[in-house]
Each structure stands twice: as structure tokens, then as C-alpha cells.
Amino acid sequence: MKKFKKLIVAAGLILSMSAFTLNSKSEAATTGTIHKVHAGETYWKIAKEFGVPLNSLMAANHNEKLYAGENIVLPYGTISAADKELMARLVHAEAVGEPYAGKVAVATVILNRVKSPDFPNSIRSVIYQIANGHYAFTPVENGQINQPADYASKKAVNEAIAYSGRGNGSLFFYNPKTSTSSYVASRQVTVQIGHHVFAK
């Protein structure tokens, strides 16, 4: 009889543990996917690798300390793979030959425009915007946006997404040696990286 009771208790524990595991995984299914933490990984490194906002990643995991070997939730991103690819192609075309930080800054301008009430509210609409008969981005007009993106541009897009909401609000960028827009030149400068001046 004692053995039978122990068996029932053990079975109950296994069921409880299974229910907990299933519950955690079903929660992850509705909030994101699971990632196993590797030695040396930080929230920032993971956010950059997967292109998810750092704030969202930390919130999804209750800002708990990370330990190698544990599973954490990667929240579902609000930016589709197709939009990331489109952004990377624009970054590649606009910032070829520019420092990596400049590529991140170009991607950040796109994200900032989506959030701004003065621009369209989707990545695709921002990139393909035509205002007063002028394309917002030269590579869209000349077709260079159709060239494949390189690895650095894709990485820069993921970093810009991870960094989301922590920049200096740049909405424009231009090369002062080639730009002909007096409007853009009149905007408040936020930073200069490589040949590009960024402004808001």
C-alpha cells in the first residue's frame, strides 16, 4: 500500500512538472520563441543578433539575470523579415563605403520616420515615399535598392531595431558635399558619421 501511495505521489509530481513545462512553452508560443543562453551572452548581444528591441526582450524576461544554459523568451518582433530585408537593401545602397555606425544610423532614420507623425507609418511606405514629386531616398529612384544587401547592412538593421527608442531622434541624413536640399541642411544636426550628416 505504501508503494502504491509513493507511486501516486510520484505520478502527481511528474504531471505537475509537465503542466509547468507545457504552460511555459505555451506562454512562449503566444509571446515569442525560446532561446538558450550561451556563455557570455547579454540582453544587448541577443537583441542585436535577433533584431528585437532591447526593452521588449528585457521586459519579456522580467529583467532577470541571464545564466548560460537557461531558456529565455525572444518576443515576436513587430518588423517582418521582408521589411528587415528591404531596410537592409536601402542601408546597403545608401551607406556603401560608410562606417558600420553610419549604416546603423541610416537604419535608425527609417525606424524614427515610421514613429514620427510627419512620415508614413510603415517601413515600406517610408522607404518608397514620394513627396512633392521627389523620392525620399535616391536608391529607390535609381533602382539601387533592388541590389542584394550585404551582411553588414543586415546586421546594422538588427542593431538599429535592438537600439530602438534610445537614439537621438534623427529623421534625415545627407552628404553635405552632394546634397542640394536647403530644407534638409536647415535641420538640427544630431551627429556626423563618415560622409553623412544626420539631423532631426
Backbone torsions as a table, in degrees:
resi	resn	phi	psi	omega
1	MET	NA	-40.5	179.4
2	LYS	-62.7	-41.5	179.7
3	LYS	-62.3	-39.1	179.7
4	PHE	-64.5	-41.6	178.8
5	LYS	-64.4	-43.3	178.8
6	LYS	-61.3	-39.6	179.4
7	LEU	-63.4	-41.9	178.9
8	ILE	-64.8	-44.2	178.9
9	VAL	-61.7	-45.6	179.9
10	ALA	-61.8	-43.7	179.4
11	ALA	-62.5	-40.0	178.2
12	GLY	-62.8	-41.0	177.7
13	LEU	-63.2	-43.6	179.5
14	ILE	-62.0	-43.1	178.5
15	LEU	-63.5	-40.7	179.0
16	SER	-62.8	-44.9	179.8
17	MET	-64.6	-39.8	179.0
18	SER	-63.8	-42.2	-179.8
19	ALA	-63.0	-39.6	178.9
20	PHE	-63.6	-45.6	-179.9
21	THR	-62.4	-45.4	179.7
22	LEU	-63.5	-39.5	-179.5
23	ASN	-63.7	-44.2	179.8
24	SER	-61.9	-43.5	-178.3
25	LYS	-70.3	-35.8	179.2
26	SER	-70.3	-33.6	174.6
27	GLU	-63.4	-43.7	179.2
28	ALA	-62.2	-34.4	-179.3
29	ALA	-64.3	-29.3	-179.3
30	THR	-93.1	-20.1	-177.2
31	THR	-109.4	-20.5	-178.2
32	GLY	167.1	-160.9	179.5
33	THR	-113.5	169.5	-177.5
34	ILE	-96.4	139.4	175.3
35	HIS	-130.0	131.5	176.5
36	LYS	-87.6	124.7	-177.1
37	VAL	-71.3	131.6	176.9
38	HIS	-98.8	157.5	179.3
39	ALA	-56.2	133.1	177.5
40	GLY	87.6	-7.1	179.4
41	GLU	-75.9	143.4	174.8
42	THR	-122.8	169.4	175.9
43	TYR	-57.4	-41.5	-178.3
44	TRP	-62.8	-45.9	180.0
45	LYS	-61.9	-42.0	-179.1
46	ILE	-67.8	-42.7	179.2
47	ALA	-59.7	-43.6	-180.0
48	LYS	-66.9	-40.8	-177.7
49	GLU	-63.9	-41.0	-174.0
50	PHE	-100.7	-5.2	178.4
51	GLY	66.5	48.1	175.2
52	VAL	-121.0	144.5	179.7
53	PRO	-58.6	133.2	-179.1
54	LEU	-55.7	-44.2	-179.5
55	ASN	-59.4	-42.2	-179.3
56	SER	-66.8	-41.3	-179.9
57	LEU	-62.2	-45.9	-179.5
58	MET	-66.3	-41.2	179.8
59	ALA	-64.3	-39.5	-179.1
60	ALA	-64.2	-22.1	-179.3
61	ASN	-115.1	20.9	174.2
62	HIS	55.4	29.2	178.9
63	ASN	55.6	23.8	-177.8
64	GLU	-74.2	151.7	179.1
65	LYS	-62.6	142.8	-179.1
66	LEU	-91.5	140.0	177.1
67	TYR	-128.0	135.1	178.9
68	ALA	-57.1	134.7	178.2
69	GLY	95.3	-16.6	179.6
70	GLU	-84.5	158.2	176.5
71	ASN	-95.9	135.2	173.6
72	ILE	-124.8	165.7	179.9
73	VAL	-92.1	129.0	169.5
74	LEU	-96.7	111.0	-178.1
75	PRO	-64.7	146.6	176.5
76	TYR	-62.2	132.8	179.2
77	GLY	-77.4	156.3	177.4
78	THR	-90.5	-4.4	-178.8
79	ILE	-109.1	122.9	-177.0
80	SER	-72.6	162.0	177.0
81	ALA	-60.7	-36.2	179.8
82	ALA	-65.7	-40.5	178.5
83	ASP	-68.8	-38.0	176.5
84	LYS	-61.5	-42.2	179.6
85	GLU	-64.3	-42.4	178.4
86	LEU	-62.6	-44.6	176.9
87	MET	-59.8	-44.6	-178.7
88	ALA	-62.6	-37.2	178.0
89	ARG	-66.3	-39.5	177.9
90	LEU	-67.2	-44.3	178.5
91	VAL	-58.6	-45.1	179.6
92	HIS	-59.4	-45.1	-177.6
93	ALA	-70.7	-38.9	-176.8
94	GLU	-79.7	-33.0	-170.0
95	ALA	-119.5	24.7	176.6
96	VAL	-62.0	132.3	-179.0
97	GLY	83.0	-5.4	179.1
98	GLU	-89.2	158.9	177.2
99	PRO	-60.9	157.4	-179.5
100	TYR	-56.0	-41.7	179.3
101	ALA	-58.8	-33.7	177.9
102	GLY	-68.5	-33.9	177.1
103	LYS	-67.0	-42.7	177.5
104	VAL	-61.6	-41.2	-178.5
105	ALA	-65.7	-37.4	177.1
106	VAL	-64.1	-44.7	177.7
107	ALA	-61.6	-37.0	179.5
108	THR	-65.0	-37.3	177.1
109	VAL	-58.5	-42.9	179.8
110	ILE	-61.0	-47.8	-179.7
111	LEU	-63.2	-40.1	178.9
112	ASN	-64.7	-37.3	178.8
113	ARG	-65.7	-38.5	178.9
114	VAL	-60.4	-37.1	-178.2
115	LYS	-80.6	-19.7	-176.2
116	SER	-80.6	139.4	177.3
117	PRO	-69.5	-11.2	-178.2
118	ASP	-87.4	-2.5	-177.4
119	PHE	-132.5	166.8	176.5
120	PRO	-58.2	161.2	-172.6
121	ASN	-104.9	22.8	173.2
122	SER	-139.3	154.5	-178.2
123	ILE	-59.7	-47.2	-178.9
124	ARG	-61.0	-43.4	-179.6
125	SER	-66.5	-37.7	177.3
126	VAL	-63.9	-46.8	-176.4
127	ILE	-66.9	-38.8	-177.2
128	TYR	-95.8	11.8	-177.7
129	GLN	-61.1	136.5	170.8
130	ILE	-122.7	120.1	-179.4
131	ALA	-123.5	128.4	-179.1
132	ASN	53.0	37.6	177.4
133	GLY	79.8	5.1	-178.8
134	HIS	-116.5	137.3	175.3
135	TYR	-72.2	142.4	178.2
136	ALA	-67.9	-32.5	-177.4
137	PHE	-131.2	126.2	-177.9
138	THR	-55.2	-41.3	-179.4
139	PRO	-60.5	-22.8	176.3
140	VAL	-72.4	-41.5	-178.9
141	GLU	-67.8	-42.1	-175.8
142	ASN	-94.1	0.1	174.7
143	GLY	87.6	-2.1	-179.3
144	GLN	-65.4	-19.7	177.9
145	ILE	-64.5	-18.3	-179.3
146	ASN	-81.9	-4.3	176.7
147	GLN	-79.1	145.8	-179.1
148	PRO	-63.2	148.3	178.6
149	ALA	-82.1	147.7	175.4
150	ASP	-87.3	172.2	-176.9
151	TYR	-60.0	-43.1	-177.8
152	ALA	-61.2	-37.8	180.0
153	SER	-68.6	-39.9	177.5
154	LYS	-64.6	-42.2	178.6
155	LYS	-63.9	-40.2	-179.6
156	ALA	-63.5	-38.4	178.0
157	VAL	-63.1	-46.2	179.1
158	ASN	-61.0	-39.3	180.0
159	GLU	-67.8	-40.1	178.6
160	ALA	-62.5	-39.7	178.3
161	ILE	-65.7	-44.2	179.1
162	ALA	-60.5	-37.6	-176.3
163	TYR	-80.9	-5.7	-173.4
164	SER	-42.0	129.0	177.2
165	GLY	85.4	1.6	-176.6
166	ARG	-116.7	5.5	-177.2
167	GLY	-88.0	-165.3	-177.5
168	ASN	-103.0	15.7	171.7
169	GLY	79.8	23.5	179.9
170	SER	-60.8	133.4	178.4
171	LEU	-118.9	-11.0	-177.4
172	PHE	-138.6	157.4	167.9
173	PHE	-149.6	150.3	-179.0
174	TYR	-159.8	159.5	173.8
175	ASN	-98.0	111.7	-175.5
176	PRO	-60.7	-19.6	179.8
177	LYS	-79.3	-22.2	-175.9
178	THR	-120.4	-15.3	-176.8
179	SER	-70.1	141.2	178.0
180	THR	-115.5	6.0	-176.4
181	SER	-90.4	113.5	177.5
182	SER	-72.3	-28.2	179.5
183	TYR	-64.0	-51.0	-178.7
184	VAL	-63.2	-40.0	-179.8
185	ALA	-65.0	-20.9	-178.8
186	SER	-85.9	-8.6	-177.0
187	ARG	-76.2	156.6	-179.3
188	GLN	-67.4	123.3	-179.4
189	VAL	-73.3	134.7	178.1
190	THR	-103.6	-38.3	-178.9
191	VAL	-168.0	156.3	171.4
192	GLN	-120.5	127.8	178.6
193	ILE	-130.6	121.0	-177.6
194	GLY	60.3	-128.9	-179.6
195	HIS	-89.1	-5.2	-175.0
196	HIS	-99.2	136.8	169.4
197	VAL	-101.6	133.5	178.7
198	PHE	-108.8	142.7	-175.2
199	ALA	-146.8	166.8	177.9
200	LYS	-133.7	NA	NA
